[in-house]
Amino acid sequence: MAEKQHRRRPSPDPVAVLRGHRAAVNDTCFHPTLPLLFSGAADGELRVWDTASHRTVSSVWAHGGAAGVYSIAASSGLGNMIVSQGRDGLCKCWVIEEAGLSRRPIFTIKTSTYHFCKMSLVKGPSSTYGTQFGSSGTNSDAEPQRVVVKVNTESHSANPSEGSQEYEQGSSSDVQNIITIAGEESSQVALWDIKSSRKILCLPQTSSANMTDHPTKQRGLCMAVQAFIPCESAGYVNILSSYEDGSTRWWDVRKPGSPLSSVKYHSESALSIAVDGSCNGGISGGADSKVTMFSLDHQKGMFTVRNEIELERPGIASIAIRADNKIAAAAGWDHRIRVYNYNKGNALAVLKYHSATCNAVTFSPDCKLMASCSADTMVALWELYPPKTPSKEDITRTDEVSC
């Protein structure tokens, strides 16, 4: 389906523009419960913004200026902690205090990765928007609270530096403490435990001698990852990883030697990928002129294309899907943010505020705000198609049903 320009209505303006960074803003994310927004810049500064007053709450120099902050992530499972990733081979965990961010990180992980792949926290299915897996709120009984990562006992020839044997077989780690990132071997995907700063597993799990000829090596650099736990996986982490050759692979940690499935949706590097709130599908973007919406068949372990959208200009740096699965957004190299109806796949708006490459886009957990950041040093806040507030009658009916 070709992209259509909407000429009936002018492009909406942001409700606020957050100014203060002195370098390109590489990533941004919302706090899971508080009205706070985090942004990380190429000069190493990590800022906290109040989304109500639109003012800076605090800032720290999180990573070296030559490396900068490349990615940041927060989740309800982490509570008042936020994780930052730098191009300095480090991931750092910060705590949010009354005065803002802690002056020093409480955990530091030496990943020794210097690639262009942004890290991913583990995402789980949410029963309602704004309630993410692992939160302190109510979760579905089908959603496990722990993730079991089993180690293949037959992999005695594996390189100990891979760290996958550091955990005994059958051991477990809290899901909110796991991050996924490109491995030290650039075509691999690594799972790390934040609090212990230990590598849990590498995908594919193989010996260093075999890695040279492994099919994943031939796909080039790992460019994007998304870790998630579908209800069908019995609590085991699944991962989507996208590569330099345009392909995407679906992994289950129970089978670390090879992926469940592999597809190639892009003719050039696949740069961004996102899984929806139900963990049953997602969107992929890349350096070519295409955005692909797909479904995940958990029984067969296969991808199915739902929609392919041809773009007028190439390059999608970031993809995000709102928690209610209604709206999706893509950050483009052409300074535009494209907004789509996630279910139908049709374009809803093209936002033209930024004056340089858009590096990231994200939605607030309550679905009321969207944030975009750019190489123009700006962070923009948007109110687009906000969810309807339940009426008193709807709340009463829900209460009656629950009773």
C-alpha positions, 0 to 999 in steps of 0.5 A, a space after each residue: 500500500 502506497 503512502 498517501 499525503 493528507 491534504 484536507 487537514 494541515 499537519 498538527 503542531 506539538 503541544 510543547 517543545 522541550 529545549 535545553 539539549 546542546 546536541 542531537 537527542 538520540 532517544 526518549 522515553 516516559 516514566 511508567 507512572 509519573 509525569 516525567 519524560 527522559 531524553 538522552 543526547 549525543 554529548 552524554 547528557 541525560 535529562 528528566 522533564 516534567 511533562 506538565 510544566 514542560 521544564 527540566 527536573 534534573 540532568 546528569 552526564 551519563 556517558 562520555 561526551 565522545 560516545 553520548 547516550 544512545 538509548 534509554 529505557 524505563 518500565 513499570 517493572 523497574 519502578 523508579 529506575 531508568 537504564 541508559 546505554 552509551 556508545 562507550 560499551 556501558 549500560 547504566 542504571 539510575 534511580 529517580 530521587 526527589 531531587 531528580 536523577 541520582 548523581 551516580 548510577 546504582 548499577 553499571 554493565 560493561 557490555 563491551 558493545 559499540 554498535 548501533 543497536 539500541 537496547 530493549 527491556 523485556 515487554 509482556 502482554 498488557 491486559 489494558 493500556 497503561 498496564 504493562 507486564 511486571 508492574 505493581 498493578 494487577 496482571 493477568 494470572 496467565 502472565 508469569 512473574 519470573 522468566 526462566 532461562 535454561 542453559 543448554 547442558 550440551 554446549 560445553 564447547 562454548 566460549 566461556 566469555 559468552 557468559 551463557 554458562 554463568 547461570 546453572 540450568 534451570 535458574 531464573 531471573 526477574 524479568 524486569 532485570 533483563 535487558 537485550 542488546 547486540 552482543 560483543 560479537 556484532 551479529 549476536 544478541 546478548 541477554 544481561 541481568 541488570 542488577 548482577 551485571 552478568 551476561 545470561 545468554 547469547 543468541 545464537 549460542 555457539 562456540 567461537 570456532 563455529 561463529 565465523 561460519 554461522 549463518 547469523 554472521 553472514 547477515 551483518 550487524 544486529 541493528 535492532 532488538 525487541 525482547 518480549 514474553 507472549 502468553 504462549 511462551 510459558 514465561 520464556 523470553 522471545 526476541 526479535 532481532 533485525 540485521 544489516 542485510 534487511 532480515 529479522 529473526 525470531 528467537 526463543 531462549 529455549 532454543 538458543 542455537 537457531 531462530 524459530 523463524 527468519 524473514 527479510 522484509 527490507 532490501 536494505 538494513 532493518 533499523 527498527 522493530 516494535 512488538 505490540 501490546 498483545 505481543 502478537 505482532 509488530 512493525 519493522 522499519 529500515 533504511 529502504 522505503 518500506 514499513 512492514 506490519 506483521 503478525 506472529 503465529 506463536 503455534 507455528 513460530 512464523 511471521 505473516 505480513 499484514 500490511 506493507 506501506 511504501 514511503 516517499 522517502 527512505 529511512 525509518 530510525 524508530 518505530 513505536 506502537 501505543 499501548 492500546 494497539 490503536 496508533 503507531 508512529 515512525 521516526 524518519 530520516 526525512 525529519 518527519 514523524 508518520 502516524 498510522 492506524 495500527 489495526 488498519 494500516 492506513 496513514 493518519 498524519 505526517 508531522 513536520 515539526 523537526 528540522 533534522 533527522 528524527 531519531 526516536 518516537 515513543 508513547 506515554 503509558 496512558 496513551 495521552 502523549 507522544 514524544 519525538 526527538 531529533 538531531 535538531 536538539 529538540 524534543 516535541 510532545 504531541 497529543 494525537 487521537 487520545 483515548 476516550 475517558 471512560 464515562 461513569 456509566 462505563 465504570 459502573 457497568 465494569 464494576 457490576 460485571 466484576 462483582 
